[in-house]
Amino acid sequence: MLPLTVVACLLTLVQQLLQFHKMGSFPSFLSISTSRVTPISVVMPSKILSAVLSSAYLASLAPVTDFVRLQREGVDFGVLPILLFFVSIGLVTVVAFAAWACVAVFGRAAHKVAVGFFAARVPAVPVAAGEMVAEAALSGLSKVPIFLSAFLIALAASTCGTVALCLGTFVHLVQVFGLYKDYLKLLLKDGGSDEEGKKRLEERKQRAMDSLHFQFTIALLWTLTAVANAPSLMAWARNLLWAVDHAPPSSSGGGRLSFSVSRLDPDPSLAVTVAMASAMVATWGDRAPRARAAFTNRLAQALQFFCILIVLYGSVSLYRLNYFLAAAFAVLGLHQLLAREMTKGEVDEREKNAVKQKGQCQ
């Protein structure tokens, strides 16, 4: 069920990117998950691919699909994956509602925790000044995400990937709250009587909404990935507790842990953590998604292909899920980092689509 829930979330991002490419505005997660996410786009292609790959000519060359595994166990029937996917859509929608509630209700508290953490690092200044420094530090992280990315990778390498995933989930939710707060501030602003000023303000509002919706979806993917890798976290915590109890005494009288003991080895969650943290360099902050990046539709198609692969090979074999997610985030980050700007003709075509869509809605 969990892999299909991840697929439902990733497929929502696919549909958001397709709408963004066509209309120039990034729709909300809930509006897409409740209307455009269906099993037809992933389950049916997976079924067809499974039948092809299990044919006599390819069975010896391709890995055994999870559909074949279920059939061998006698627990598969025709509509089972479709029913499970519909349940997953409902589940991810409930998770999205809960996440929005957490952002609205506890976002300020989480933001204060983050500010308090940074403020505690500068004890030589008054409390108010320390909070100002902390706010500046958080703002700096949003402008230079490479430092946060490097910290998460170092944390994953020295402890456990899921520890970094949990921290990454927290900072993403804090970021979503910050973007939500900034958007509310823009709603209260008045563009004045100048038409040009009103136009610029509307563009800023639209840009802020696009970033908010995009970062919310990314935060949900981080959350689900952390949940999927919870067993790694439990194994690391158990090993750490055992190592603390059996650590040799140091010269100061306390136990001392070596680096090899304090980290999980092997760590199934390390690869996906490194990929997702590395992608933050391009996907973090109000700069993402890039408004005029070309080939956004091709990016959506690539992510949809990874959704099909997860259904095909990761529905039962959960360990494969991390590799597909790592590849998906690598492609997403590379697109945001390297894709060329749209040509004037492409931009004009998108604006025509947006005007046409608004006319239909009215």
N, C-alpha and C positions, 0 to 999 in steps of 0.2 A: 504493500500500500504506500509506503514512504517514497519509493522511487517514482511511482506514478504521480504522487503529489508534487514532487520536484518537477516532473515533466509538465504537469498542469501549470505550474508557476513559470517555467521556462517558456512554455508555449504562449502564455499570456504576454511575456516580453516579446516574443516573435510577432504577435499580432499588433502590439504597441508600436514596434519598429516599422512594420508595414504601413500602419496609419500615419506614422511620423514622416515616412518617406513620401507618401502620397499627398498628405494634407499640410504638413509643416507644423503640426501641433501634436504633442505627445499625450495620448488619452490616459485616463486614470486606470489603475489596476482593476478596480471593481467593475467599471463599465465594460471592460474587455472580458474579464473572466466569467462574467454572467451572461455574455451575449455572443462572443466569437470563439470561445475555446470549446472544441468538440473532439471526440475520439476519432472522427473520420480522417483528420489530417495526420494522425500518428499511428493509431492502432491498426487501421486497415492497411497502410503501407508496410507496417511491421509484419502483419500476417502474411502478406504477399511475399515479402523478402524471406521470411522464415520458410515458406513453402519452396521457394527457389533454391535457397541455400541448403535445404535438406534433401534436395533431389539427388539422384544417383550420381550425377556428374560432379556436383560440388560438395557433397556431404563429407568427403575425405579431405577437402581443402579448407573449408570454413569451420570456425568454432561452432559447437552445438548451441543453438539458440535456446532461450529460456522457454519458448513455446514448446519445443520438442521435449525439454526436460519435464515440463508439466504433463505432457501427453504420456511420457514414459511412466510417470508416477500415478497416472490415472486420475488426476485432479483437475484436468482441463476440460471445459466444454465450450462450445462455439462463442457464446456471448460473454464469457467470464471477464476477459480483459476490458470489454466495453463497459460492463457494469461497474467494474472496479475503477475505471477511469472517470465515470460519472460521479462516483463517490469521492474520488480524489479532487474533482473540480469543486464539489461542495465543501470538502475539507479545506482546500486552499482559500476558498472564499471566506470561510469562517475565520481562518487564521489571519487573512487580510483585514477583516473587520476588527478582530482583536488587536492587531498591530496598530491600526489607526486609533483605536481607543487608547492604547498604551501611549502613543505619541501625543495625543491630545491631553490625557489625564496625567501621565507620569513623565512626559517629555521634559517639562520644566525641572522636575526633581532630578532626572538623570543629567540634565545640563548643569544643575548646581553641583552635583557630585563630581562631574568632570572639571568644573571650574575650581571646586574646592581642592581636588587632587593637585592641580597645577599651582594653586595658591599656596598650598602647604610646602611646595618645593622652594618658595622664596620667603623664608621666615624672617628675613632681616628687614622687611618693609612692613608698614601698617597693613591691616586687613583689607581696607578698601583699595589700597594701591596693589596689594597682592592679587585681588580679584581682577583689577584692570589688566595686570600682567597676564593673568590666566586667560582672560577673554582674548587678549592679543595673541597668546600662544595658540589657542584653539582656532582663531581666525587665520593665523599663519599656517597651521596644518592644512586648512582647506585650500590655501593658495599653493603650498608646496607639499603635495601628498607623498612625495618620494620618501620623506623622512618617516612618515607613518607606515608606509609600505615596508621600508627596510626594518623598522622596529618589529612589525608583525612577523616578518620572515625570520629575524633573529630569535624572537620569542618561540616560534614554532620549532626552530632547529635546536634550541637549548632545552625545551621542555616537551611539548606535545603539540601537534598541529591543531588539535581541537581547542586547546587553550587559546591560541591565537584566533581561531575562528569565533570563539565566544567573545573575546575582546573586540574583534572586528565587527561582530554583530552589534555590540553595544555602541561603538563609535558611529556606526552607520545609522542607528536609530536616533542617536543624539544629533547627527547631521540632518536627518529628516525633520526633526523638531526645529532646528535652526532655520531650515529652508521654509518650513511652514510659518514660522514666526515672521520671517522676512516677507513672505507673500502677504500675510495679513497686514503688515505695515504698508505695503504697496497699495492694498485695497483702500486704505484710509487716505491716500494722497489724492490731491486734485491737480489735474494737468493744466488748470487755468483756462483762460479763454482762447489761448493760442492753439490753433489746430495742430500745428507741428508739435507743440508740447504734449497735447493729448495723445497724438500718435505715438510719440516716444514712450509715454507712460504705459500705453496699452501693449507696446512691444515688450517693455520690461516686465509687465504682469504676465504676459504669455510665456516669456522666457523663464520666469520664476516658477510658473506652474509646470512647464515642461521638465525642469530640473527636479522639482518636487516629486512628480509622478515617476520619473526614471529612477531616482535614488530610492524611492520607496520599494520599487520592484527589486532593485539590487539588494536592498536590506532584507527583503523576504527570502531571496535566494541564499544569502549568507546565513539567515536563521535556519532554514531547512537543511542546509549543508552541515551546520553545527549539530543539529539534531541527529542527522544521519550518521555522524561520526562520534556520537556520544559513547559508544563502547570503547573507543580509543582513549577517551578522557578517563573513563572508569578504570581501564587497565593501567594507565599512567599513574592515577591517584593511588591505586592499590600497590603498585610497585614502589611508589615514593614512600608510602607509609611503612612498607616492609623495610625499605632501605634506611629510613630514619630509626626504626627500632633496632636494626642490626648494624648501624654505622659504628666504626671503630672510634674510640674517644680521641679527641684532639688534645693538644697541649693545654688548651684553656679549660678543658673538662667537659665540653659538649661534643656531640657527634658531628662528624664532618662527612659531607656527601661529595662524591666525585662527579664530574660532568657526565660520565657515561651512565651513572646511576640516576641522575636527575632528569634524563631524557628517555623517551620511549623509543626502543629500537627492537624490531622494525616498527615504523610508524605509518600505518595505512593512510592517515590523514595529512601527511606532510606534503605530498605532491599537489593536492588540490588547494591546500592553504597557500603554498608558494605561488601557484598560478593566480589565485584570486587576489592575493595581496599585491602581486606584480601588476595585475590589471588595474588596481586602484590608481596607479600613476596617471592613467588616462580616463578613468570613469568616475573619479572622486570630485565632489564639489559642484558648484553651480555652472561650471563650464561644460559639463556633460548633461545630456548628449549634445554633440556638436550639431548645431542647427543646419549647417549646409554641408555636411559630410556626404560625399557621393557613395554609391553602392550600399546604402542602408538596406535596400531590399535584398541584396545579395547576402548581407550579414544575417538578415532574418531567415533566409533560406538555409544558410549554413547551420544556424541554431536549431532550426526545425529538423535538419538531418540528425543532429545530435540527440534530439528528442526521440526520433525514431530508433536510433541505436540504443538508447537507454531502455526503451520498451522491449527491444529485440534481445538485448544481452544483459540488461541490468534489473529487470523486473524481479527476478529471483536471486540472481548472483549480485548481491548488494555491493561486494567489493569493487565491482567494475564501475559503479556509479561515480566514484571519485575521479576516475580517469576521463570519463566523458564530460563531467563538469569542469575539470581542469582544462580540457581542450576547448570547451565552449567559452570559458572566460578568457583564455588566451586569444581566441579569435575576436572576441568582443573588444578586448583591450587594444589589440593590434589595429583593428578597424578605426577606433576612436583616435588612435595615435597617428596612423599613417595614411588614412584615406584622403584623397584629394578633395578640394572644394568643388561644389557643384558649379556647373557652367550657368551663364545667364539664362540660356534656353531652358535648362532643367529647373531653375528657380521659378521662371515665369510659368512653366507648365504646372508646377506644384501650387502656385498662387491661384491659377485658374481653377484647379481642382478644389481648392479651399473655398473660393467664391461660389462655385457650383454647389458644393455641399451645403454651404450656409443658405443658399437660395432654396434648396430642397427642404431644409429644416424649417424654414419660415413658411 
